[in-house]
Each structure stands twice: as structure tokens, then as C-alpha cells.
């Protein structure tokens, strides 16, 4: 029986097109596709040039992209601790039900 190889990795600048594609898939799923106005150049700058920009992790199964999480760092004044805020977590429909979303969330 073959088992799938699942991994989560940091996004790289060359992933910008893939990230934008999955953002559009997520927006389409949420019936908000008409609100996606970013392009690859803007997204690439925000993710990989701006030092205060958000971070993205890519989830893969057998080297195929299955989803992503986009998050940024925050700080809780009440707790006095750093944290992260997850803006988007997306798993492609054909990979749902495998627990990948939970794995992505817990590792981000």
C-alpha cells in the first residue's frame, strides 16, 4: 500500500503564481472572486520584498501543491506574548477530508 508524502514548506518567490491561483480558488469557493484585485507583481512584493509582510506556507502531497496558509505576526498586549494571525487557510477540494487543514494550521 502506497502512502502519500505530505510536507509543509516555506513559500518561495517562484511560488507567487501558485499562491495567486490558490487565492483565486479560495475566493471562488467563498463566492468572492470578483473582489480579488491583486496581481503577481503586487503579491510578490508584499510576500517576499516587504520585510513586514505576511508569510506563506505551502502544503504538498507527493510534491503536488494541496493548499496554503497565509499569516502574519501579532502581539497580544493582554498576554504579553507574540503570536500569529491566520488570514487564509486553504486546502484544494480534491485533498479535503485528509486532515491537511488541521496539520497546516498547527504547524504555522
N, C-alpha and C positions, 0 to 999 in steps of 0.2 A: 504494500500500500504506500503510495507516494504522499508525503506530507508537504504542505506548502511552506516555503521560506518567507517569513514575514519580517520586515525590518522597518525601522523609522530612522530617517536621516535628516540632517540639516539641508534646507534648500540651498541651491547654488544659483548664481546669476543666470546660468543657461537654462534653469527651470522656469524662468519668468513666463514664457508662453504656456507651459503646462499649468502653472498656478492660475494664470488668467483664464484658461479654459475651464478649470475646475471651479473658479469663482463664478463663471457664467453658468455652469451646470447647477451649482448651488442656487444661484439667483433664479434660474428657470424652474427648479424644483419648488422654490418658495413663491413662484409667480411674480417675481420682481426683476426679470431680465431687462426690462426697459429702464431700470434705474442704474444699470452698470454702465458707467461712462468712462472708466479708466482705460488706458491703453498700455501696451507693453513698456514703452519708454517711461511713463509716469510710475508704473508699478515697480519697475526695476530700480528706479531712483529711490523710491520710498522704502523698498525692502533691502537693498544692497549698498546704497550710497549714503543715505541719511543715517548717521550713527545712532540717532534716537528713534529710528523707525521700528516697526514691528518685526517679529521673527516668524519664520515659517518652517514647519517640519513636514516632510513628505513621507507618507506611508507607502510601502511597496510589498507586493506579494509576488514572489518569483520574478523580481526586477520590473514588474508592471506597476505603475502608479495606481493606488487604490483610494487615496484620499490625502487630505492635508489638514493641518491646524495652523491658524494664524493667531498670534498672541503678542501681547506687549507687557512689559514690566510695570508694576504699580507699587504703591506703598500704602499700607493701612496705618493711619495715624492712631486708631484705637488699639490695634495690636502692637504697633511699633515694629512691624515686620514687612519685609519685601514680599511680593507675591507676583502672580501673573494674572492677566485678564485675557480669557479666550474670547476673541472676537468671532471667529468662524471655525467650525469643525465640520468637515465634510467627508463622507465615505460614498464612493460611487455605488449606484444602486445594485450592480451585479455582485458587489462584495459585502453587502449589508447582511447582518444576521450572523456574522462570524466573530463578533466581539471586538472588531478592529477599532471602532469608535471609542470604546472604553479604554483600550490599550493606548490609543493616540492621546486621549485626554489625560491619562495618568502619567504618561511619560513626558508631557510638555511642561 
